Amino acid sequence: MDGPGPFVPERNSGFLLFSPDAVGSGHQRFALLHLASLGIRAKGVAVVRPTPEQIAALYGKNRRGRPPEAEDLLVDRLFAAGPSLAYWLVFDGRPETPSLTDTLRVLKGPSDPAGCLPGHLRHILGAENRLMNGVHSSDSPEEASAELDALGVTEFGAVPAATDGAAPNRPSSALSVACLVRRRVLDAVHVTAVPEVDALQVRAQELAARRAKSAVTLRALDELWERQHALVERARPRDWRAVTDCLAEVAEVCSKRFDPDALGAAVAPFGVRPTDWEDLVLRCQAATGVPAAWRALA
């Protein structure tokens, strides 16, 4: 496709790499809109599917070990799970303003999203741990050029118009995984015949998909799940105790323990299997622990 061509390492140029968790959820659109509101516009875009060797080159100084350790392998698995998007960004700032790469480094927020504030890109992306933190940027225009070379990006294409209806919806949080897996369990046992259960599940998915999850949101999810359990028990009191126990186990695993093996064991009797992506989300969260915002509710 026609586009601006190769990256030019200038003071007012920079690049952001949105990883598959941000691209899969579609939340990179919100980050780009926020940047546009600050006068930072996307000049070009390239689809990237980096190899483990390219990821090692990109994150070399931050890799935890050589050979790679467990967390490094999870990062490799993340980037293999879907496409990433590299955006060439430009800012028509005054000469006395910081370089765009310096600005982006501040705007994206800390590597651990627990330290991000509203307005940081990782907060906007809904990132919840340092392994799936949504976005990478460079420290200088020259480093941006070198990193793009390492990723094999030699040309940028034109940025397509936003198409909200076509946005993907791949969950990047354990709570969203819980809602999707519970949905499949409910479908498997035909609980959706109870209209209120179906309505509660839709509302739970909406809450779980929020990029920023406040204490109020987390408590509302707990209340919705408790109501679902009560309805399931009332619908088939003698036969469906196993279903209720399973739903409770899914909620526990996806909000506190992040144990993919326990999740698989809980849902297997109903012919349900977590997807590879859901397994990856839980393993990344397990490697980094319970998010601080959730820990306060324990």
Number of C-alpha atoms within 10 A of each C-alpha: 7 10 14 16 14 15 22 15 16 16 19 22 22 31 29 22 23 25 26 25 31 28 24 20 20 19 25 25 18 13 22 19 14 17 19 14 10 10 13 22 18 21 20 23 24 19 15 20 19 19 14 16 12 18 19 19 16 21 14 13 9 10 17 13 12 9 9 13 11 13 17 21 12 19 22 19 15 21 20 16 17 16 18 24 19 23 23 24 23 20 20 12 14 9 9 6 12 13 20 25 26 18 16 23 18 13 16 25 21 18 18 16 25 17 12 19 15 10 14 20 29 33 23 23 28 24 26 28 25 18 22 27 25 29 25 18 22 22 15 20 22 16 17 23 21 17 20 22 13 17 19 13 18 13 15 21 18 15 17 8 6 9 8 9 6 8 14 13 14 19 22 31 26 27 28 23 27 27 27 20 24 24 18 17 23 21 15 13 13 10 21 16 12 12 9 14 21 17 12 17 21 14 15 24 19 13 20 22 20 16 18 17 16 13 13 8 15 19 13 15 23 13 14 17 22 14 14 22 21 14 17 21 17 12 14 12 12 9 10 17 14 14 23 20 13 22 25 17 19 28 23 17 21 25 23 18 19 26 18 21 13 16 24 18 14 21 21 14 13 16 11 17 18 19 12 10 18 21 19 21 26 25 21 23 25 19 15 14 14 17 16 13 15 15 11 9 9 6
